[in-house]
Amino acid sequence: MPKIKTNRGAAKRFKKTASGSIKRGQSHRRHILTKKSTKRKRQLRSPAELAKSDVAAARRMIPYA
């Protein structure tokens, strides 16, 4: 059985937690930050959990994470 290749784009975006769930970074933090409130930008720093419907696809892309 050959090794499975990791999707390198997904490996940079997702991390597996100790409990097995997958965390991701928040969007809307790259540009046009002046009109966003400090509170909103601060809350976007924290990682979010991947939606349940996307978990199976992400697990296939990062099999060894």
Buried (B, 14 or more C-beta within 10 A) or exposed (E): EEEEEEBEEBEEBBBBEEEEEBBBBEEEEEEEEEEEEEEEEEEBEEEEEBEEEEBEEBBEBBEEE
